[in-house]
Amino acid sequence: MNQPAITYFALIAPACVVLFGFALLTCWYVQRRQPQAVFLLWLSGSFMSLATALALQSLMSNAQLGQFALATACLYLMGCWSLAQGMSLRLRGKGVSVSGGLLIASVTLAVLFYYSQLENNLLLRIQSLAFAMALMQALALPAFVQLKPAQDWVESLVRWTYGISVGYALFRPLAVSLLPVNELQELTRSGYWAFAQVMALVFAMLFTVGLLACSVRDMVTNLRDERNRDPLTRLLNRRAFMEAGQSVLADRRLAPWALVAVDIDHFKRINDNWGHAAGDQVLVQLGQLLPQQVRDKDLVARFGGEEFILLLNRVQMSEAHPVVDRVRMQMRAHAFEHLPERIRMTASFGIVPVRSAEELAEALCQADALLYAAKRAGRDCVQAAMTVARPIDDEHAAIESVADTALSA
Ligand SMILES: Nc1nc2c(ncn2[C@@H]2O[C@H](COP(=O)(O)OP(=O)(O)OP(=O)(O)O)[C@@H](O)[C@H]2O)c(=O)[nH]1
């Protein structure tokens, strides 16, 4: 590989791709405790592999390209498979087909062996390798089906860059067949080679910039979630609810509002009878049940222990009561996993109207007071401001309430 100094300029593109690979590796290292960050490792490996192949080939004559055709093809194919693997893991948390990758690789290597060792045909080697690389990248395309819309332009940039790079890779075999014969005389000194390098660099750059921006955004979102979400139920915590509540109550279009305090009845018995883990599961499932029963824009928070708070938008008290009663009945009818089938949980509720952000703290105290009035009234009931407690109805009478459960159950 004795080359004039000018040839080493061809190493600029692969060197940049290696740097991008290191940037992705660093990004993975920072987030390594999060299992989903592993896609960054695959993408970094992909960049390293592709850059190594590109660098090696840039230093080779046509004769050496034939001699090392299988080794460089392995690097290219591994690079493209890792790229597809990383992208698929990122988009749907599931990798691409290993057997599909092995099949493409074995067929391609067999073709390359034939056209490098048995019959020397550079054009067919380039075409078959380019086509195989496109197929490898296309292995990630199922992840694009039924994908949620991108949440911002950076996410769109990453997706589009990948999609265009698959399209470009599919177009390359055709482009190669249109090359003038003299371009193939000394491939790695040709205009085609320079163009391929520039394209590799542009895609790697756009892809990396987009991915790094997405990673930073994800890290900020995770940190915000850590701060704002209850770790068990993933609902808003008290601090985040107070913040979000202030802004909801400042938006007059969402008026009038109702604040609901919810507390599971006899929750201690769940812990005592079936263990703390079962108690945690009840909280998790209630954390899923409550948001399903209210509108998307309503706020649902866990204030600690077995107490939850709802802030309902655009409801008069007369409308809020039936909504909350429906939640109460759902709760009663719900068969909680990790508890015996016969056991049903109930909850008590207090509802108050809220007219402004300034009233929020006071409304919370009132809702809490009504909630405890509901407990005193026998539990499994709704106490609304200016209303009397509804008696416990006898639906599901055949089902054992946790209140009836002996500690030895
Ligand atoms: N499993 C689990 N238990 C919790 C959690 N937070 C609080 N608890 C338990 O919740 C129970 C609450 O008990 P109490 O305040 O006596 O209320 P209760 O048994 O629901 O009775 P009433 O509210 O009067 O109907 C306590 O035993 C707490 O230890 C949690 O995150 N997970």
The ligand as an SDF file (V2000), in Angstrom:
LIG
                    3D

 32 34  0  0  0  0  0  0  0  0999 V2000
  -47.0530   -1.3490   49.3440 N   0  0  0  0  0  0  0  0  0  0  0  0
  -46.9980   -0.0490   49.6670 C   0  0  0  0  0  0  0  0  0  0  0  0
  -47.5930    0.3770   50.7760 N   0  0  0  0  0  0  0  0  0  0  0  0
  -47.5610    1.6870   51.0730 C   0  0  0  0  0  0  0  0  0  0  0  0
  -46.9050    2.6130   50.2420 C   0  0  0  0  0  0  0  0  0  0  0  0
  -47.0340    3.8390   50.8080 N   0  0  0  0  0  0  0  0  0  0  0  0
  -47.7450    3.6720   51.9120 C   0  0  0  0  0  0  0  0  0  0  0  0
  -48.0730    2.3910   52.1010 N   0  0  0  0  0  0  0  0  0  0  0  0
  -48.8170    1.7550   53.1740 C   0  0  0  0  0  0  0  0  0  0  0  0
  -50.1720    2.1760   53.1130 O   0  0  0  0  0  0  0  0  0  0  0  0
  -50.7590    1.9210   54.3730 C   0  0  0  0  0  0  0  0  0  0  0  0
  -51.7350    3.0400   54.6880 C   0  0  0  0  0  0  0  0  0  0  0  0
  -52.4030    2.6670   55.8350 O   0  0  0  0  0  0  0  0  0  0  0  0
  -53.4500    3.5890   56.5700 P   0  0  0  0  0  0  0  0  0  0  0  0
  -52.9860    5.0010   56.5160 O   0  0  0  0  0  0  0  0  0  0  0  0
  -53.6870    2.9790   57.9140 O   0  0  0  0  0  0  0  0  0  0  0  0
  -54.7170    3.5180   55.6940 O   0  0  0  0  0  0  0  0  0  0  0  0
  -55.6100    2.3130   55.2220 P   0  0  0  0  0  0  0  0  0  0  0  0
  -55.1620    0.9960   55.7170 O   0  0  0  0  0  0  0  0  0  0  0  0
  -55.7730    2.4580   53.7480 O   0  0  0  0  0  0  0  0  0  0  0  0
  -56.9700    2.6390   55.9110 O   0  0  0  0  0  0  0  0  0  0  0  0
  -58.0350    3.7540   55.5190 P   0  0  0  0  0  0  0  0  0  0  0  0
  -57.3280    4.7740   54.6560 O   0  0  0  0  0  0  0  0  0  0  0  0
  -58.4820    4.3160   56.8010 O   0  0  0  0  0  0  0  0  0  0  0  0
  -59.1160    3.0650   54.7860 O   0  0  0  0  0  0  0  0  0  0  0  0
  -49.5990    1.8400   55.3590 C   0  0  0  0  0  0  0  0  0  0  0  0
  -49.5260    0.4960   55.8160 O   0  0  0  0  0  0  0  0  0  0  0  0
  -48.3760    2.1780   54.5330 C   0  0  0  0  0  0  0  0  0  0  0  0
  -47.2370    1.4310   54.9440 O   0  0  0  0  0  0  0  0  0  0  0  0
  -46.2520    2.1160   49.0680 C   0  0  0  0  0  0  0  0  0  0  0  0
  -45.6520    2.8480   48.2820 O   0  0  0  0  0  0  0  0  0  0  0  0
  -46.3330    0.7790   48.8120 N   0  0  0  0  0  0  0  0  0  0  0  0
  1  2  1  0
  2  3  2  0
  2 32  1  0
  3  4  1  0
  4  5  2  0
  4  8  1  0
  5  6  1  0
  5 30  1  0
  6  7  2  0
  7  8  1  0
  8  9  1  0
  9 10  1  0
  9 28  1  0
 10 11  1  0
 11 12  1  0
 11 26  1  0
 12 13  1  0
 13 14  1  0
 14 15  2  0
 14 16  1  0
 14 17  1  0
 17 18  1  0
 18 19  2  0
 18 20  1  0
 18 21  1  0
 21 22  1  0
 22 23  2  0
 22 24  1  0
 22 25  1  0
 26 27  1  0
 26 28  1  0
 28 29  1  0
 30 31  2  0
 30 32  1  0
M  END
$$$$
